[in-house]
Amino acid sequence: MMQLHEAYRPSSWSEVVGQDKALAKLARLRNRGLAGRAYWISGQSGTGKTTIARLVAAEVADEWATEELDGSKMTTAKVDDFEGRLAYRPLGKGLCVIVNEAHLLTPRVIGRLLVTIESLPAWATLVFTTTCEAQAELCEARLDASAFLSRCVLIPLARRDLAKPFAERAREIADREGLNGRPIEAYVKLAKDCRNNMRAMLQRIEAGDLAE
């Protein structure tokens, strides 16, 4: 059986909660077209980075033309493969690669991507995700990180004022699953205990922590 955090992962922009500023920025970009850019999404764990990355991908590419991988797996050979695929537009909407844990990119790969991003065709998209803390460490450790980030559309996710919207969403899910036995205040406390990590909240709910 699918875990709650995957079963209830937002499948549309309207289902994303607590990230109004990021969604507003993306909505403005959507009016001009999301494809043909590189995005850098940063935020705390469990606040929606991968979810938003996948929603971007769903708009710019078909599922079969979307690849998702860990930053440690993004080698220069992978960059070569991606650049080779840019020579021919695929059938459908376009091509998208999501790179999670992007702080694990090596200096050599970052150097290659600097050039790749500059020459993205209008139908190709790159989306990088990482935590705020890891982004700071990346910029401190690598001189070329700032140049790399300057070529991306930065989408920082909210870190504050998430407890209430996350609590309301978590309680709604608990209700649907027959796991709700507590008032909303208990869910707000859960959100704070989990540092506003929705994935961790749903794992606690699934374990019956808030059931009667």
JOHUHU-V482932 format. One record per residue. N is the residue number from 1. RES is the residue in one small letter. SS is DSSP state (~ for helix, > for strand, _ for the rest). PSI is psi in whole degrees, 0 to 359 (999 if undefined). Layout:
n: <N | N>
res: <RES | RES>
ss: <SS | SS>
psi: <PSI | PSI>
//
This chain:
n: <1 | 2 | 3 | 4 | 5 | 6 | 7 | 8 | 9 | 10 | 11 | 12 | 13 | 14 | 15 | 16 | 17 | 18 | 19 | 20 | 21 | 22 | 23 | 24 | 25 | 26 | 27 | 28 | 29 | 30 | 31 | 32 | 33 | 34 | 35 | 36 | 37 | 38 | 39 | 40 | 41 | 42 | 43 | 44 | 45 | 46 | 47 | 48 | 49 | 50 | 51 | 52 | 53 | 54 | 55 | 56 | 57 | 58 | 59 | 60 | 61 | 62 | 63 | 64 | 65 | 66 | 67 | 68 | 69 | 70 | 71 | 72 | 73 | 74 | 75 | 76 | 77 | 78 | 79 | 80 | 81 | 82 | 83 | 84 | 85 | 86 | 87 | 88 | 89 | 90 | 91 | 92 | 93 | 94 | 95 | 96 | 97 | 98 | 99 | 100 | 101 | 102 | 103 | 104 | 105 | 106 | 107 | 108 | 109 | 110 | 111 | 112 | 113 | 114 | 115 | 116 | 117 | 118 | 119 | 120 | 121 | 122 | 123 | 124 | 125 | 126 | 127 | 128 | 129 | 130 | 131 | 132 | 133 | 134 | 135 | 136 | 137 | 138 | 139 | 140 | 141 | 142 | 143 | 144 | 145 | 146 | 147 | 148 | 149 | 150 | 151 | 152 | 153 | 154 | 155 | 156 | 157 | 158 | 159 | 160 | 161 | 162 | 163 | 164 | 165 | 166 | 167 | 168 | 169 | 170 | 171 | 172 | 173 | 174 | 175 | 176 | 177 | 178 | 179 | 180 | 181 | 182 | 183 | 184 | 185 | 186 | 187 | 188 | 189 | 190 | 191 | 192 | 193 | 194 | 195 | 196 | 197 | 198 | 199 | 200 | 201 | 202 | 203 | 204 | 205 | 206 | 207 | 208 | 209 | 210 | 211 | 212>
res: <m | m | q | l | h | e | a | y | r | p | s | s | w | s | e | v | v | g | q | d | k | a | l | a | k | l | a | r | l | r | n | r | g | l | a | g | r | a | y | w | i | s | g | q | s | g | t | g | k | t | t | i | a | r | l | v | a | a | e | v | a | d | e | w | a | t | e | e | l | d | g | s | k | m | t | t | a | k | v | d | d | f | e | g | r | l | a | y | r | p | l | g | k | g | l | c | v | i | v | n | e | a | h | l | l | t | p | r | v | i | g | r | l | l | v | t | i | e | s | l | p | a | w | a | t | l | v | f | t | t | t | c | e | a | q | a | e | l | c | e | a | r | l | d | a | s | a | f | l | s | r | c | v | l | i | p | l | a | r | r | d | l | a | k | p | f | a | e | r | a | r | e | i | a | d | r | e | g | l | n | g | r | p | i | e | a | y | v | k | l | a | k | d | c | r | n | n | m | r | a | m | l | q | r | i | e | a | g | d | l | a | e>
ss: <_ | _ | _ | ~ | ~ | ~ | ~ | _ | _ | _ | _ | _ | ~ | ~ | ~ | _ | _ | _ | _ | ~ | ~ | ~ | ~ | ~ | ~ | ~ | ~ | ~ | ~ | ~ | ~ | ~ | _ | _ | _ | _ | _ | > | > | > | > | > | _ | _ | _ | _ | _ | _ | ~ | ~ | ~ | ~ | ~ | ~ | ~ | ~ | ~ | ~ | ~ | ~ | _ | _ | ~ | ~ | ~ | > | > | > | > | > | ~ | ~ | ~ | _ | _ | ~ | ~ | ~ | ~ | ~ | ~ | ~ | ~ | ~ | ~ | _ | _ | _ | _ | _ | _ | _ | _ | _ | > | > | > | > | > | > | _ | ~ | ~ | ~ | _ | _ | ~ | ~ | ~ | ~ | ~ | ~ | ~ | ~ | ~ | ~ | ~ | ~ | _ | _ | _ | _ | _ | > | > | > | > | > | > | > | _ | ~ | ~ | ~ | ~ | ~ | ~ | ~ | ~ | ~ | ~ | _ | _ | _ | ~ | ~ | ~ | ~ | ~ | ~ | _ | _ | > | > | > | > | _ | _ | _ | _ | _ | _ | ~ | ~ | ~ | ~ | ~ | ~ | ~ | ~ | ~ | ~ | ~ | ~ | ~ | ~ | _ | _ | _ | _ | _ | _ | _ | ~ | ~ | ~ | ~ | ~ | ~ | ~ | ~ | ~ | ~ | _ | _ | _ | _ | ~ | ~ | ~ | ~ | ~ | ~ | ~ | ~ | ~ | _ | _ | _ | _ | _ | _>
psi: <138 | 138 | 155 | 320 | 337 | 320 | 327 | 18 | 130 | 134 | 3 | 160 | 325 | 342 | 351 | 129 | 150 | 1 | 49 | 318 | 317 | 319 | 324 | 319 | 316 | 326 | 320 | 319 | 325 | 329 | 334 | 352 | 125 | 335 | 163 | 17 | 168 | 135 | 143 | 107 | 121 | 147 | 172 | 159 | 137 | 17 | 2 | 12 | 304 | 324 | 311 | 322 | 317 | 328 | 321 | 312 | 321 | 333 | 330 | 347 | 153 | 161 | 320 | 345 | 19 | 131 | 138 | 128 | 166 | 146 | 327 | 341 | 357 | 87 | 173 | 330 | 322 | 321 | 319 | 316 | 316 | 315 | 324 | 323 | 340 | 350 | 338 | 125 | 130 | 162 | 150 | 210 | 317 | 202 | 139 | 137 | 126 | 128 | 102 | 161 | 48 | 344 | 348 | 0 | 137 | 158 | 321 | 318 | 319 | 317 | 320 | 320 | 334 | 316 | 319 | 315 | 323 | 334 | 23 | 129 | 167 | 349 | 7 | 144 | 140 | 137 | 122 | 140 | 146 | 168 | 159 | 316 | 317 | 326 | 316 | 318 | 323 | 315 | 327 | 326 | 335 | 123 | 330 | 358 | 321 | 319 | 321 | 312 | 329 | 342 | 357 | 154 | 117 | 126 | 86 | 131 | 150 | 144 | 341 | 165 | 34 | 342 | 313 | 307 | 325 | 321 | 317 | 318 | 318 | 321 | 322 | 317 | 317 | 320 | 312 | 327 | 2 | 30 | 12 | 123 | 16 | 157 | 168 | 329 | 326 | 327 | 325 | 317 | 320 | 317 | 316 | 319 | 326 | 8 | 41 | 36 | 103 | 322 | 314 | 322 | 313 | 330 | 321 | 319 | 316 | 331 | 357 | 14 | 334 | 12 | 166 | 999>
//
